[in-house]
Structure formats: structure tokens, C-alpha cells
Amino acid sequence: MKILSKIAAAALTGLIFFAPIRAEAVDAWLLAAQSLGVLATYNNTLKSILALGNNANAQMAAREQDIKKNGSDENPADIALVNEIMTRLVNSADYELKVNSLPFVWHVNNSEKFNAACYPMNYIAINRGLLNGLNMEEDQIAAVLAHEMIHGLNQHSAKSYAQASAQSLGAIFIGMNADNAHIDWNKFSGMVNYSVAKSIILPAEVEADEGGFYIMTSAGFNPGGGAAAMARMNYYFRYETQDIFEVDLHDKPNEQTFSDHPDTEVREEKLSQLMTDYSMGHVTVKKVERQYNVYIDGKEIYSAYYAKAADKAYYFAGGLAKAFHDYDNFDAWNFRQGAGNTTDFLTDDKVFRQVRDIAFLENIGNKIRVAVAAAYKNEKSDIRKKYLDAENKRLDALKKIKAGNLNADIKDAEKLRINADAYNDHKEGKLALIEIERAMQAKNQDNLAECLAIRGRAKAICKDFDGALTDVNQAVAQDNKNLYNFLNRADVRRMRGEFNLAFADIDRALAIDEKVAVSYQLRGDIFDEIGDEVNAEKNYRTCYELAKKNPRSIPLKYLKRIDAKAAEKLGASE
């Protein structure tokens, strides 16, 4: 494992901002792993990381560790922009979470490195340096974050780490069976690093670029955003950053280096081609040195050069591509007379802003009209059908994932409920509501009453106190033998300020089982909230003993009285 410590760590923590991995390549890898006797290592590691990736507490811990290590971006504009983009991607894009995957969580940290990463538990860490490096361009940032979402949806980090672990072990076995006297171990280690980066992480990056394109376009972002981001990234890496650990430069396109990411120019070309395909083949962008030319069916429409040439060209082209994708006829473009005797077209949708603005400034609206009319007239009869068939095929694949989630086995359905409860413990009511709805939709959910109780608590955290009380009352009515239904209702009543009723529910929970630590913890919380520190400490002491002296189960103020050494150790660790 030491040989691949750097790459394994990168795979575990996340993969940055593309054609799917070929099935035969994956099969070949698995066959090789089996022949080397390391397939068990791969399977066991993958199982462990996937379990970690389906643990809400681990997800919250990842965010906490990121904040602890990298701090938080203090610019409200950065936070607002990322929240707007991620909310739109999460709520509007075409995707489905696997049953053993968590809803996405994100945070903008204070690192200046040009980077973002998706952890195995669908936590996306976004560096402030990425936002600055992309000049706060919404569509480019959306492309990067959609790319990271694909890493999470396809569980790339878990698979890459498991493969890296197995391949590392396999390489060691090969070395042990070789003539050690004739092996240059420095070169051997480098070969392993190179092999893993290229055969494991690199294909995931390629897949994430393509999948990210479909994610961001389905959410309505500019189809040119991904290619523009790559052009910007290439410029940044070549001419701006001075951090040698931030990027491994490629002096020539497709040059083989130790980078775990494809060459940015190649990625730009692939994303540009995806945009062309999205336009039903009508819109292309060609780069000539630092000039970018946009064409409709081979006819040059617009040229951008000098400052932000790539941005202008790709946004312009992306707007055209979006229209060709969405509209199957010329009339839908709504060409009309605009201000200053210019030709206007399309709608006020933000995705068309750049193409309409440039058309007005360059007075090329009529030129676009003529080219668009010719494009529809000459469009091959089957090109649109083929693209839309492929699009529907992707949507059908998502439907299969959703159907699989609905038919999840009892253990997976239970895990959804447990994760929702954990989100409540972290005061993440919105996430809890997402997860508990998934749990309640599962056909094999075996405890709908507890689901109602958990949903009620989540609603209370989200300040829907009336809806919360309705749910928890229904939970208790359906199952009054489950002490957690009473504890969830007690917490709802605590949040409603109904402390006596909350105490009564805790007493009913204790009557079912007096050895459950969380009952005393909640009662201690309520006593502390109303200012009764004596009874709060008394209940926290009982909780501490029943929780096997877990220091994190007690507020630090009381832990100092109950176990000073544990409090000191906990304070030092945090």
C-alpha cells in the first residue's frame, strides 16, 4: 500500500473536474486481478468504501474535516453562487441516486487551489480557488460540479481506491516473483503509479466529463460551459499557477505523463464535440491559435479572439446548440425585428443571453437567421431521431435505477431510514426529508411508523411544527411499542416549546427500556435548555455510563464535570 499511498488517498478523497469506460477494459482488469490473487482485496476494499459512502455520519464528518483543514470561504457571493448552481443541478438535472448512495452535500472551503473533489459519500468539496480560477463563470462552474456529481453517482472514488489497493498488491506480488537483483525499485514504483493513474483514475475522469455534460445540460446550463471551462483551465495551468502540485502540465496534446487527468486540450475538444452532437450536428467551434470560430453547418457565423475568446465562442455556440436541440423547426426560434433595426430571436432564458447579446452587438442576427433556416432545410432525416433515441436510452437507464431503489431489500430500506435519522441528529432537516422519502417509497420498508416519526422530527427542524406533530402522533398511534417513536415526538415537542409533554414522552420511552442512553441525553438537553443544570448533569451522567463513556454524547460543558480527562482529550482533538 505504501507504493500507491498518494494515488490511493486521491481516489479515496475524491476525483476532480470524460466516453464511458469500455466494458472489455474493466473485465480485463478483473481477470488480471483474479490471476494475481488480489481480486478478494479489491472486493473487500470496495465493500468497505461503499459502506462508508452510504453513511450519513461519515458524510458529515467529511465536511467537518474539510472545514477543519481548509476553512470556509468567507465571501458571501461565492457561497450564494455555488448554492444556486448546486441546488439547480440537484433539483433539476436528470439523474438517480443508487439505493446505497447519499444525497449530495457541498461546501465552499477557503483553499486557493484550483480544484473540487467528490468524496465516496457524495460530499463535494469546492475550493475557493476553483471559483476564482473560473472567474465566477456560472456555466463553467456548473460543468465542474456536474462532473463531480458523476463521480459520486458512479461511485468512482470507491472503485478507484479499491482497484488501486488491489493493483498495488498485485504489483508487489509481481516484484516478489521477479529477479529482485535486476529491478530498479524507483522506476518500478513510478510504473505502478503511472499504471494506476492511467488505467483507473483516468477512465473515471473521461466518464465524468461526458456524464457531467448531460447532467448540466439537463439542468438548463449552457452546453458550451464544459469546453469553456477546459479552455480556461488549460490557460490557468499553463500561464497562471505557480504551484507544481496543482497540476502536471502536458507540453503536447495526448502527451503521456503521470497526471491522473486527461490533457485539458483533449478534454476541451471532446466537450466541444459533445456540444456539437447536442446541436444535432449543426454547431461547431474550431480553434485557430487563440482565435475561436463558430460555424453552423460549416458556415462561419462568429469569430472571437483576444480576451475571453473561448468563453465568448463557447457560450455563443452553446446557445445555438441549445436551440437546435430543443426546437425541431425554424419557426420555434421566433426570429423578429429587434432594437435598432436588428434581428432578434429566441427567448429571455439565460442560456440564450450570450448568443443574443453578441448577435446584437455584431449585428449578425440576420446572418444567423439565414444559416439556421438552411440548417433545418438540409438536416438529415435520421440525425435528430438517433440523438433523441440515445437521450431516451439514458433516461430509461435512470428509470431502471429508480425501479431498483423502489424494490430495495429490507437492509437497504432500513439503511435509508437510519441515514435519515442521522441527518436529524446533525440538524440537517432538509437532507433527512430527502432520505426518509426514499425510505418510505421503498416497497420493502419494514417500519413505516418509525419513518413517520423521523419525518416528523425532520419537519420540525425545518420549522414545519404543525406538519411535524401530525407525523409523530401518527407514528405513535401506529406503533406504541417502539420507544424511538416517543423520543422523536419528544424532540418535536421540545422544538415546539412543549417541555412537559416532551418529558412525558421520554418517560414513556424509558418505561419500554430504561437502558437506552439517548433517552437520558434528550432529557438532559431539555433540562439544560430550560436552565436546570442540576438535573441536566444528572441525566448526562446516566447517559455517559450507558453510552460506554462516549465523550461525544455529552456537551463539553457538562463533560468537564463528569470526566475532566475525557473533556480535555476531546477538546485537544478538536
C-alpha positions in Angstrom: 0.0 0.0 0.0 2.9 2.4 0.5 3.7 2.4 -3.2 0.4 3.9 -4.0 -0.3 5.9 -0.9 -0.6 9.2 -2.8 -2.9 7.9 -5.6 -5.0 5.8 -3.2 -5.5 8.9 -1.0 -6.5 10.9 -4.0 -9.0 8.2 -5.0 -10.5 8.0 -1.6 -10.9 11.7 -1.1 -12.3 12.5 -4.5 -11.8 13.0 -8.2 -11.6 16.4 -9.9 -13.3 18.1 -12.7 -14.9 12.1 -19.6 -16.7 8.4 -23.2 -17.7 5.7 -20.7 -15.1 3.1 -19.5 -15.1 0.2 -22.0 -16.6 -2.9 -20.6 -13.9 -5.1 -22.0 -11.2 -3.0 -20.3 -12.9 -3.4 -17.0 -13.3 -7.2 -17.5 -9.6 -7.4 -18.4 -8.7 -5.7 -15.3 -10.8 -8.0 -13.1 -9.3 -11.0 -14.9 -5.8 -9.8 -14.2 -6.7 -9.1 -10.6 -8.1 -12.6 -10.3 -4.9 -14.2 -11.8 -2.8 -12.3 -9.4 -4.8 -13.4 -6.5 -5.8 -9.9 -5.4 -9.5 -9.9 -6.5 -10.5 -10.5 -2.9 -8.6 -7.4 -1.8 -10.5 -5.4 -4.4 -13.9 -6.8 -3.4 -13.3 -6.4 0.3 -12.0 -2.8 -0.1 -14.8 -1.8 -2.4 -17.3 -3.2 0.0 -15.8 -1.2 2.9 -15.6 2.1 1.0 -19.2 1.7 -0.4 -20.4 1.1 3.1 -18.6 4.3 4.2 -20.1 6.1 1.2 -23.6 5.2 2.5 -23.1 6.5 6.0 -24.6 9.9 6.7 -22.4 10.4 9.8 -19.3 9.8 7.6 -20.6 12.4 5.1 -21.0 14.9 7.9 -17.5 14.0 9.2 -16.0 14.6 5.8 -17.5 18.0 5.6 -16.3 18.8 9.1 -12.8 17.6 8.3 -12.7 19.6 5.1 -13.7 22.8 7.0 -11.2 22.0 9.7 -8.4 21.5 7.2 -9.2 24.2 4.6 -11.5 26.6 6.4 -14.6 28.2 4.9 -14.9 30.7 2.1 -15.8 34.0 3.7 -17.1 35.6 0.6 -20.9 35.5 0.6 -21.0 35.9 -3.2 -19.0 32.7 -3.6 -21.4 30.8 -1.3 -24.5 32.2 -3.0 -23.3 31.3 -6.5 -22.3 27.7 -5.6 -25.6 27.2 -3.7 -27.6 28.4 -6.6 -25.7 26.2 -9.1 -25.7 23.0 -6.9 -29.4 23.5 -5.9 -30.3 23.7 -9.6 -28.2 20.7 -10.5 -29.5 18.6 -7.7 -33.2 19.6 -8.1 -33.4 19.9 -11.9 -30.9 17.6 -13.6 -31.7 14.1 -14.9 -30.1 11.6 -12.5 -30.9 9.0 -9.9 -29.1 8.2 -6.7 -28.3 4.5 -6.2 -30.0 3.0 -3.2 -26.7 2.8 -1.4 -25.8 6.5 -2.1 -26.4 9.6 -0.1 -27.9 12.8 -1.3 -25.3 15.4 -2.3 -23.8 17.8 0.2 -21.4 20.5 -0.6 -19.2 23.2 0.9 -17.0 26.0 -0.4 -13.7 25.9 1.5 -11.0 28.5 1.7 -8.3 26.7 -0.2 -6.7 28.7 -3.1 -6.0 25.5 -5.2 -7.9 25.2 -8.5 -9.8 22.1 -7.5 -13.0 20.4 -6.5 -13.5 16.8 -5.3 -16.3 14.4 -4.6 -15.8 12.0 -1.7 -17.2 8.5 -1.7 -20.1 9.6 0.5 -21.3 12.3 -2.1 -19.7 15.2 -0.3 -18.4 17.7 -2.8 -15.6 19.9 -1.6 -15.3 23.1 -3.7 -12.2 25.2 -3.3 -12.5 29.0 -3.4 -9.5 28.8 -5.8 -11.7 27.0 -8.4 -14.3 29.8 -8.4 -11.6 32.4 -8.8 -9.8 30.4 -11.4 -13.0 30.1 -13.5 -13.7 33.9 -13.0 -17.0 33.1 -11.2 -18.5 31.9 -14.6 -21.7 30.1 -13.7 -21.8 27.7 -16.6 -18.2 26.7 -16.3 -18.6 26.1 -12.5 -21.8 24.1 -13.3 -19.8 21.9 -15.7 -17.2 21.2 -13.0 -19.7 20.4 -10.3 -21.8 18.2 -12.6 -18.6 16.3 -13.4 -18.1 15.8 -9.6 -21.7 14.6 -9.3 -20.9 11.9 -11.9 -18.0 10.7 -9.7 -20.5 10.4 -6.9 -23.3 8.8 -8.8 -21.0 6.2 -10.4 -19.1 5.7 -7.1 -15.8 6.3 -8.8 -13.8 7.1 -5.7 -14.7 3.8 -4.0 -13.9 1.8 -7.1 -10.7 3.7 -7.9 -9.4 3.2 -4.3 -10.3 -0.5 -4.3 -8.6 -1.0 -7.7 -5.6 1.0 -6.6 -5.3 -1.1 -3.4 -5.5 -4.4 -5.4 -3.2 -3.3 -8.2 -0.6 -2.1 -5.6 -0.7 -5.5 -4.0 -0.6 -7.2 -7.4 2.5 -5.2 -8.4 4.2 -6.3 -5.2 3.5 -9.9 -6.0 5.0 -9.5 -9.4 8.1 -8.0 -7.9 8.4 -10.8 -5.4 8.3 -13.4 -8.2 10.9 -11.5 -10.3 14.7 -11.4 -10.1 14.9 -8.6 -7.5 18.6 -8.0 -8.3 17.6 -6.7 -11.7 14.7 -4.4 -10.7 15.1 -0.7 -10.3 12.7 -0.2 -7.5 12.4 3.6 -8.0 11.4 3.0 -11.6 9.1 0.1 -10.6 7.2 2.4 -8.1 6.9 5.0 -10.8 5.5 2.5 -13.2 2.8 1.4 -10.7 1.8 5.0 -10.0 1.6 5.7 -13.7 -0.4 2.5 -14.4 -2.9 3.2 -11.8 -3.4 6.8 -12.7 -3.9 5.9 -16.4 -5.9 2.7 -16.1 -8.0 3.5 -13.0 -8.4 7.2 -12.4 -8.1 8.5 -15.9 -11.1 6.5 -17.3 -13.2 7.8 -14.5 -12.3 11.3 -15.5 -13.3 10.6 -19.1 -16.6 9.2 -18.0 -17.3 12.1 -15.6 -16.7 14.7 -18.4 -19.3 13.1 -20.6 -21.8 12.3 -17.8 -21.3 15.8 -16.4 -22.2 17.3 -19.8 -25.5 15.5 -19.7 -26.2 16.5 -16.1 -25.5 20.2 -16.6 -27.4 20.5 -19.9 -30.4 18.7 -18.5 -30.5 21.3 -15.7 -30.6 24.1 -18.4 -27.0 25.3 -18.2 -25.1 26.4 -21.4 -23.9 23.4 -23.3 -20.7 25.3 -24.1 -19.8 25.6 -20.4 -17.7 22.4 -20.2 -15.5 23.2 -23.2 -15.1 26.8 -21.9 -14.1 25.5 -18.5 -11.4 23.3 -20.1 -10.1 26.2 -22.2 -9.9 28.3 -19.1 -8.3 25.5 -17.1 -5.7 25.0 -19.7 -4.8 28.7 -19.7 -4.7 28.8 -15.9 -2.4 25.7 -15.6 0.0 27.0 -18.3 0.3 30.7 -17.5 -1.1 31.5 -14.1 -0.5 28.8 -11.4 3.0 28.6 -9.8 2.0 25.5 -7.7 3.7 22.5 -9.1 1.5 20.2 -7.0 -1.7 21.8 -8.5 -1.2 20.4 -12.0 1.0 18.1 -14.1 1.5 20.1 -17.4 1.2 18.5 -20.8 3.6 20.1 -23.2 1.9 18.4 -26.1 -1.7 17.1 -26.5 -2.0 13.5 -25.5 1.5 13.5 -24.1 1.8 10.7 -21.6 2.6 12.0 -18.1 1.9 10.9 -14.6 -1.2 13.1 -14.4 -4.3 11.3 -13.4 -6.4 13.7 -15.6 -6.7 13.8 -19.4 -4.9 16.6 -21.2 -7.1 19.7 -21.0 -6.9 20.4 -24.7 -8.2 16.9 -25.5 -10.9 17.3 -22.9 -11.9 20.7 -24.4 -12.1 19.0 -27.9 -14.3 16.2 -26.5 -16.6 18.5 -24.7 -16.9 20.7 -27.7 -17.8 17.6 -29.8 -20.5 16.7 -27.2 -21.9 20.2 -27.7 -21.9 19.7 -31.5 -23.7 16.4 -31.1 -26.2 18.1 -28.8 -26.9 20.6 -31.5 -27.9 17.7 -33.9 -24.5 18.2 -35.6 -25.2 21.8 -36.7 -22.9 23.9 -34.4 -19.1 23.6 -34.3 -16.3 25.5 -32.7 -12.8 25.5 -34.2 -9.7 26.9 -32.5 -7.0 28.5 -34.6 -4.2 29.5 -32.3 -6.0 31.8 -29.8 -9.0 32.6 -32.1 -12.2 30.7 -31.8 -14.6 30.4 -34.8 -18.2 29.3 -34.6 -19.9 27.6 -37.5 -23.4 26.5 -38.4 -23.2 23.6 -40.9 -19.7 24.7 -41.9 -20.6 28.3 -42.4 -18.6 30.7 -40.2 -21.0 32.8 -38.1 -18.8 34.4 -35.4 -15.1 34.8 -34.5 -13.9 35.5 -31.1 -10.3 36.5 -30.2 -8.2 38.2 -27.6 -9.7 38.5 -24.1 -12.1 35.6 -23.1 -12.3 34.4 -26.7 -13.1 30.8 -25.6 -15.8 32.0 -23.2 -17.5 34.1 -25.9 -17.3 31.5 -28.6 -18.5 28.6 -26.5 -21.3 30.5 -24.8 -22.4 31.8 -28.2 -22.2 28.3 -29.7 -23.8 26.8 -26.7 -26.9 29.0 -27.0 -27.2 28.0 -30.7 -26.7 24.3 -29.7 -29.4 24.5 -27.0 -31.9 25.9 -29.5 -31.1 23.3 -32.2 -31.5 20.6 -29.5 -34.8 21.9 -28.1 -36.5 23.1 -31.3 -37.1 20.8 -34.2 -38.2 23.6 -36.6 -37.1 27.0 -37.8 -40.3 28.8 -36.6 -39.6 27.9 -33.0 -36.6 30.3 -33.0 -39.0 33.2 -33.3 -36.8 35.4 -35.5 -38.1 39.0 -35.3 -37.2 42.6 -35.7 -35.3 43.9 -32.6 -34.0 47.2 -31.4 -32.1 49.4 -33.8 -33.4 47.5 -36.8 -31.5 44.4 -35.8 -32.8 40.8 -35.9 -33.7 39.3 -32.6 -34.6 35.7 -31.8 -35.2 33.0 -29.2 -36.3 33.9 -25.6 -35.0 35.7 -22.5 -33.8 32.4 -21.0 -30.4 32.9 -19.5 -28.9 30.1 -21.7 -29.6 32.3 -24.8 -28.2 35.5 -23.3 -24.7 35.4 -24.8 -25.8 34.4 -28.3 -28.4 37.1 -28.4 -26.2 39.8 -26.9 -23.3 39.0 -29.4 -25.8 38.9 -32.3 -27.0 42.4 -31.3 -23.5 43.8 -30.8 -22.1 42.3 -34.0 -25.4 42.9 -35.9 -25.3 39.3 -37.2 -28.9 38.3 -36.3 -29.9 38.1 -39.9 -26.8 36.1 -40.7 -27.8 33.6 -38.0 -31.4 33.5 -39.3 -30.3 32.6 -42.8 -27.9 29.9 -41.5 -30.5 28.4 -39.2 -33.1 28.2 -41.9 -30.7 26.4 -44.2 -29.7 24.1 -41.4 -33.2 22.8 -40.8 -33.8 22.6 -44.6 -30.7 20.4 -45.0 -30.9 18.4 -41.8 -30.5 14.7 -42.3 -33.8 13.0 -41.6 -32.3 10.5 -39.1 -29.8 12.6 -37.1 -32.3 14.1 -34.7 -34.0 10.7 -34.2 -30.7 9.0 -33.4 -29.7 11.6 -30.9 -33.1 11.7 -29.1 -33.1 7.9 -29.1 -29.8 7.9 -27.3 -31.1 10.5 -24.9 -34.2 8.4 -24.1 -31.9 5.4 -23.6 -30.0 7.3 -20.9 -33.4 8.3 -19.3 -34.5 4.6 -19.4 -31.3 3.6 -17.6 -32.2 6.1 -14.9 -35.7 4.7 -14.6 -34.1 1.2 -14.0 -32.1 2.6 -11.2 -35.2 4.2 -9.7 -37.1 0.9 -10.0 -34.3 -0.9 -8.3 -34.4 1.6 -5.5 -38.2 1.0 -5.1 -37.5 -2.7 -4.9 -34.6 -2.4 -2.5 -34.2 -5.2 0.0 -35.1 -4.8 3.7 -31.5 -4.0 4.7 -31.1 -1.2 2.1 -34.5 0.2 3.0 -33.6 0.1 6.7 -30.3 1.9 5.9 -32.2 4.8 4.2 -34.2 5.2 7.4 -31.1 5.1 9.6 -29.4 7.7 7.4 -32.4 10.0 7.7 -32.3 9.7 11.5 -28.6 10.5 11.4 -29.2 13.6 9.4 -31.8 14.7 12.0 -29.1 14.2 14.7 -26.9 16.6 12.7 -29.8 19.1 12.4 -29.9 18.6 8.6 -33.6 18.5 8.3 -33.7 19.0 4.5 -31.4 16.1 3.9 -33.3 14.0 6.4 -36.5 14.7 4.4 -34.9 13.6 1.2 -33.6 10.4 2.7 -36.8 9.5 4.6 -38.9 10.0 1.5 -36.7 7.5 -0.3 -37.1 5.1 2.7 -40.9 5.4 2.7 -41.1 4.8 -1.1 -39.1 1.5 -0.8 -41.6 -1.4 -1.1 -39.8 -3.5 1.4 -39.6 -0.8 4.1 -40.5 -2.7 7.3 -41.0 0.2 9.7 -43.2 2.9 8.3 -44.3 4.1 11.7 -40.7 4.9 12.6 -40.3 6.6 9.2 -43.2 8.8 10.1 -41.5 9.7 13.4 -38.2 10.5 11.7 -40.0 12.6 9.0 -41.9 14.5 11.8 -38.6 15.4 13.5 -37.1 16.5 10.2 -40.1 18.7 9.6 -39.7 20.3 13.0 -36.0 21.0 12.3 -37.3 22.7 9.1 -39.7 24.7 11.2 -42.9 22.9 9.9 -44.1 22.3 13.5 -47.7 21.5 12.7 -46.7 19.0 10.0 -44.2 17.6 12.4 -46.7 17.0 15.1 -49.1 15.3 12.7 -46.4 12.8 11.6 -45.1 11.9 15.1 -48.7 11.5 16.5 -49.4 9.1 13.7 -46.2 7.2 14.3 -47.1 6.7 18.0 -50.6 5.7 17.1 -49.3 3.1 14.6 -46.7 1.6 17.0 -46.6 2.5 20.7 -44.1 -0.3 21.4 -41.2 1.5 19.7 -39.5 3.8 22.2 -37.9 5.8 19.3 -41.3 6.9 18.2 -41.8 8.5 21.6 -38.3 10.0 21.6 -38.8 11.6 18.1 -42.1 13.0 19.3 -40.4 14.3 22.5 -37.9 16.1 20.4 -40.6 17.6 18.2 -42.4 18.8 21.3 -39.1 20.2 22.7 -38.7 22.2 19.5 -42.3 23.4 19.9 -41.6 24.6 23.4 -43.9 22.0 24.9 -41.4 20.8 27.5 -43.8 19.0 29.9 -45.2 17.0 27.1 -41.7 16.2 25.9 -40.8 14.9 29.4 -43.9 12.7 29.4 -42.9 11.1 26.1 -39.4 10.4 27.4 -40.9 8.8 30.4 -42.9 6.5 28.1 -39.8 5.6 26.2 -38.0 4.8 29.5 -40.9 2.6 30.5 -40.3 0.5 27.4 -36.5 0.3 28.0 -34.7 2.2 30.8 -31.2 1.3 29.5 -31.3 3.4 26.3 -28.7 6.3 26.6 -30.3 8.7 24.1 -33.4 9.0 26.4 -31.3 10.5 29.1 -29.3 12.6 26.6 -32.5 14.2 25.3 -33.9 14.7 28.8 -30.5 16.3 29.7 -30.8 18.6 26.7 -34.2 19.8 27.7 -33.2 20.4 31.3 -30.2 22.4 30.0 -32.4 24.3 27.6 -34.7 25.4 30.5 -31.7 26.3 32.7 -31.9 23.4 35.2 -28.2 22.4 35.2 -28.5 20.1 38.2 -31.0 17.8 36.5 -29.2 18.2 33.2 -26.0 16.9 34.7 -27.7 14.1 36.5 -29.2 12.8 33.2 -26.0 13.4 31.3 -24.1 11.2 33.8 -26.5 8.4 33.3 -26.3 8.8 29.5 -22.5 8.8 29.7 -22.4 5.5 31.6 -25.0 3.8 29.3 -23.1 5.1 26.2 -20.0 3.4 27.4 -18.4 6.7 28.3 -18.6 8.1 24.8 -17.4 11.7 25.3 -19.2 13.0 22.2 -22.5 12.1 23.7 -22.2 14.9 26.3 -22.0 18.7 25.8 -18.4 19.7 26.7 -19.6 22.0 29.5 -21.0 19.0 31.4 -18.3 16.6 30.3 -15.8 18.7 32.1 -17.7 18.0 35.3 -18.4 14.3 34.6 -15.0 13.3 33.2 -12.4 16.1 33.1 -9.7 13.9 31.4 -12.1 12.9 28.6 -13.1 16.5 28.2 -9.5 17.7 28.0 -8.7 15.0 25.4 -11.8 15.8 23.3 -11.0 19.5 23.4 -7.4 18.9 22.3 -8.6 16.6 19.4 -11.0 19.3 18.1 
